[in-house]
Each structure stands twice: as structure tokens, then as C-alpha cells.
Amino acid sequence: MICCITCIFLQVSLTGAAESSIIGGREAKPHSRPYMASLQYQEHHSCGGMLIREDFVLTAAHCKFENRGPSTVVLGAHDISKKEKSQQRIKVAKYYPHPKFSGKYDYDIMLLKLEKNATLNKFVKTIKLPKKNGKTPANVKCHVVGWGRTGDDLRPSNFLKEATEKTQFSR
């Protein structure tokens, strides 16, 4: 399986907010994506992200809503409408949006520093990142994963969904 940074950015941008979609997606096998995170406000899913270290989640910068109150990252989830035994709920301590993010979708990437380290286990794992100077070829199949909309319904999916896409260009 080729893990590429393009896939990570696709996941962040396409799973980023409740208005995003996994069109043509299917329900993922429960806990098959142990790196996935649900960013929540008042126990409602707002954005998706990926656990990249025990104490950091990568998400989209447009997901920074400090005025809503404290945010929580939910790890180890499949059905975000339930409190599953596999879930870990950790408050966000600090937001680190890209310094060039201006509220549009350019540089729409952000790190979330967690208040405490996640406990890594079979339900919660970090995503494998590509090597620093690795090349991402075009036409690589990538999995797009999240709790976004799957059609005309305005609500995000309760279940983790996935779809397969191809990268469009190489970097």
C-alpha cells in the first residue's frame, strides 16, 4: 500500500467539515482506519483529521472554531453517534494553522496539539507519513475517509465512510 502526502491532504480537505462529502462512499470496515479522528464541539462532529503522533492531529485550518468553546478529538471511533468502548476523547490544547492560511482554501491545513497523549492500541494508531523527499506519482489509488455527507443529506454520516480516488498529478 502506497501512503502519500496527497492522500493525506485529500483526506483533510474532503473530510474536513460537515459540509464535505464522501460521494459514492461506502461504510468502512469498523476500526480499519485507526488513525482517523473526529473533531467535535459539544459532542457534534465538525471535522475529520488524522493522528500523526500520539499528541498531534492533522486537520484542515478552516476547522478552527475557538469561539464555539472547547473542542475535543475523538479517536478509535467508527460510529460517532455512540460512546464506543474503543473511543478516546481528548481535548485540544492548542491550534496551529498554517501561517499562510487566510480563511480561504489555500494552505488549509492545521495541527491540533492534544492535552494528553493518545493511548495507542488496536483501535488508535498513528498514520504512516511518507518520507521527507518521497515522490508522489500520478494515478495512485488513495482512500478518502471520513464522516462527511454521502449524498443530499446535510448531516454527516454517523459511520466512518470511505471511497477510492486517484491522485491527479505528481509532486
Backbone hydrogen bonds in HBPLUS format (Angstrom, degrees):
<---DONOR---> <-ACCEPTOR-->    atom                        ^
c    i                          cat <-CA-CA->   ^        H-A-AA   ^      H-
h    n   atom  resd res      DA  || num        DHA   H-A  angle D-A-AA Bond
n    s   type  num  typ     dist DA aas  dist angle  dist       angle   num
A0007-CYS N   A0004-CYS O   2.98 MM   3  5.37 123.8  2.31 104.7 117.9     1
A0008-ILE N   A0004-CYS O   3.25 MM   4  6.72 150.8  2.34 143.2 151.5     2
A0009-PHE N   A0005-ILE O   2.91 MM   4  6.28 162.0  1.95 155.3 158.8     3
A0010-LEU N   A0006-THR O   2.81 MM   4  6.05 154.7  1.88 148.7 156.6     4
A0011-GLN N   A0007-CYS O   2.83 MM   4  6.04 160.6  1.86 150.2 155.2     5
A0012-VAL N   A0008-ILE O   2.90 MM   4  6.19 160.8  1.94 152.4 157.5     6
A0013-SER N   A0009-PHE O   2.92 MM   4  6.05 172.2  1.92 151.9 154.2     7
A0014-LEU N   A0010-LEU O   2.77 MM   4  5.76 160.3  1.81 152.3 158.6     8
A0015-THR N   A0011-GLN O   2.80 MM   4  5.49 141.9  1.95 139.5 147.8     9
A0016-GLY N   A0012-VAL O   2.94 MM   4  5.20 107.2  2.48 130.8 142.9    10
A0048-GLY N   A0015-THR O   2.79 MM  33  5.03 132.7  2.01 129.2 141.1    11
A0020-SER N   A0017-ALA O   2.88 MM   3  5.44 164.8  1.91 119.4 124.5    12
A0018-ALA N   A0046-SER O   2.99 MM  28  5.37 110.4  2.49 148.3 150.2    13
A0149-ARG N   A0020-SER O   2.78 MM 129  6.02 146.7  1.89 155.6 145.6    14
A0022-ILE N   A0149-ARG O   2.59 MM 127  6.00 149.9  1.67 162.5 172.5    15
A0025-GLY N   A0022-ILE O   2.97 MM   3  5.12 146.5  2.09 130.9 128.1    16
A0026-ARG N   A0162-GLU O   2.86 MM 136  5.52 156.2  1.92 152.8 156.8    17
A0162-GLU N   A0026-ARG O   2.82 MM 136  5.52 149.1  1.92 152.8 162.9    18
A0028-ALA N   A0160-LEU O   2.84 MM 132  5.68 170.4  1.85 141.9 145.2    19
A0032-SER N   A0029-LYS O   2.99 MM   3  5.46 147.2  2.10 150.3 143.4    20
A0036-MET N   A0033-ARG O   3.08 MM   3  5.85 172.1  2.09 128.2 130.8    21
A0125-LYS N   A0034-PRO O   3.02 MM  91  5.16 162.7  2.05 110.6 113.7    22
A0051-LEU N   A0035-TYR O   2.77 MM  16  5.05 160.2  1.81 146.2 152.9    23
A0037-ALA N   A0049-GLY O   2.84 MM  12  4.88 150.4  1.93 137.4 133.4    24
A0049-GLY N   A0037-ALA O   2.94 MM  12  4.88 132.8  2.17 140.8 140.6    25
A0038-SER N   A0074-VAL O   2.97 MM  36  5.04 160.5  2.01 140.6 146.9    26
A0074-VAL N   A0038-SER O   2.83 MM  36  5.04 159.3  1.87 141.7 148.9    27
A0039-LEU N   A0047-CYS O   2.69 MM   8  5.03 168.9  1.70 159.9 161.0    28
A0046-SER N   A0039-LEU O   2.81 MM   7  5.71 155.7  1.86 168.8 167.7    29
A0047-CYS N   A0039-LEU O   3.30 MM   8  5.03 160.9  2.34 132.8 137.7    30
A0040-GLN N   A0072-THR O   2.75 MM  32  5.21 173.0  1.75 164.8 167.0    31
A0072-THR N   A0040-GLN O   2.90 MM  32  5.21 163.4  1.93 151.5 156.8    32
A0041-TYR N   A0044-HIS O   3.05 MM   3  5.36 152.6  2.12 146.1 146.8    33
A0044-HIS N   A0041-TYR O   2.99 MM   3  5.36 149.9  2.08 112.0 120.8    34
A0050-MET N   A0058-LEU O   2.91 MM   8  5.24 150.2  2.00 141.9 151.5    35
A0058-LEU N   A0050-MET O   2.80 MM   8  5.24 160.6  1.84 153.8 155.8    36
A0127-ILE N   A0051-LEU O   2.88 MM  76  6.20 154.8  1.94 166.0 173.5    37
A0052-ILE N   A0056-PHE O   3.03 MM   4  5.88 152.6  2.10 143.6 152.2    38
A0056-PHE N   A0053-ARG O   3.28 MM   3  5.11 165.0  2.30 104.2 108.3    39
A0118-ALA N   A0054-GLU O   2.74 MM  64  5.01 164.5  1.76 139.3 143.3    40
A0114-LEU N   A0055-ASP O   2.92 MM  59  5.11 170.8  1.93 140.7 142.9    41
A0057-VAL N   A0112-LEU O   3.04 MM  55  5.07 151.5  2.12 136.9 145.9    42
A0112-LEU N   A0057-VAL O   2.80 MM  55  5.07 151.0  1.88 149.6 158.0    43
A0059-THR N   A0110-MET O   2.87 MM  51  5.31 166.3  1.89 160.7 163.9    44
A0110-MET N   A0059-THR O   2.87 MM  51  5.31 151.2  1.95 143.1 138.9    45
A0063-CYS N   A0060-ALA O   3.07 MM   3  5.63 159.0  2.12 115.4 120.4    46
A0064-LYS N   A0061-ALA O   3.23 MM   3  5.93 153.1  2.31 125.7 124.9    47
A0068-ARG N   A0065-PHE O   3.01 MM   3  5.67 165.0  2.03 121.1 126.0    48
A0069-GLY N   A0066-GLU O   3.18 MM   3  5.70 164.0  2.20 115.1 120.0    49
A0092-VAL N   A0071-SER O   3.07 MM  21  5.80 161.2  2.11 146.3 144.8    50
A0073-VAL N   A0090-ILE O   2.77 MM  17  5.29 175.9  1.77 153.4 153.7    51
A0090-ILE N   A0073-VAL O   2.94 MM  17  5.29 166.4  1.96 153.1 156.8    52
A0075-LEU N   A0088-GLN O   2.86 MM  13  5.09 165.7  1.88 151.6 155.9    53
A0088-GLN N   A0075-LEU O   2.89 MM  13  5.09 150.5  1.98 135.7 141.6    54
A0160-LEU N   A0078-HIS O   3.04 MM  82  5.38 131.4  2.28 136.6 150.7    55
A0082-LYS N   A0079-ASP O   3.29 MM   3  5.90 168.8  2.30 116.8 119.9    56
A0080-ILE N   A0158-ASN O   2.80 MM  78  5.27 147.1  1.91 157.7 155.1    57
A0087-GLN N   A0084-GLU O   3.07 MM   3  5.48 160.8  2.11 113.1 119.1    58
A0115-GLU N   A0091-LYS O   2.93 MM  24  5.67 162.1  1.96 164.8 161.5    59
A0093-ALA N   A0113-LYS O   2.72 MM  20  5.53 154.7  1.79 154.6 162.8    60
A0094-LYS N   A0113-LYS O   3.32 MM  19  5.08 154.9  2.39 133.3 136.0    61
A0113-LYS N   A0094-LYS O   2.89 MM  19  5.08 167.5  1.91 154.0 157.0    62
A0096-TYR N   A0111-LEU O   2.83 MM  15  4.98 149.7  1.92 163.4 162.7    63
A0111-LEU N   A0096-TYR O   3.05 MM  15  4.98 164.2  2.08 124.3 126.3    64
A0098-HIS N   A0109-ILE O   2.95 MM  11  5.80 144.9  2.08 174.9 165.5    65
A0101-PHE N   A0098-HIS O   3.00 MM   3  5.36 166.9  2.01 118.5 122.2    66
A0109-ILE N   A0107-TYR O   2.86 MM   2  5.66 133.3  2.08 108.9  94.2    67
A0121-ASN N   A0124-VAL O   2.88 MM   3  5.22 154.5  1.95 139.3 147.9    68
A0134-GLY N   A0131-LYS O   3.11 MM   3  5.01 166.3  2.13 110.8 112.1    69
A0139-ASN N   A0167-THR O   3.06 MM  28  4.95 154.2  2.13 126.7 128.3    70
A0167-THR N   A0140-VAL O   2.98 MM  27  5.41 148.4  2.08 136.7 145.2    71
A0142-CYS N   A0165-GLU O   2.73 MM  23  5.37 164.9  1.75 158.5 162.8    72
A0165-GLU N   A0142-CYS O   2.90 MM  23  5.37 165.7  1.92 158.9 163.6    73
A0144-VAL N   A0163-ALA O   2.79 MM  19  5.23 167.8  1.80 155.8 160.1    74
A0163-ALA N   A0144-VAL O   2.87 MM  19  5.23 141.8  2.02 144.6 156.0    75
A0146-GLY N   A0161-LYS O   2.97 MM  15  5.41 157.7  2.02 145.0 149.5    76
A0161-LYS N   A0146-GLY O   2.84 MM  15  5.41 167.2  1.86 146.6 151.0    77
A0157-SER N   A0147-TRP O   2.92 MM  10  4.94 126.0  2.22 119.4 131.3    78
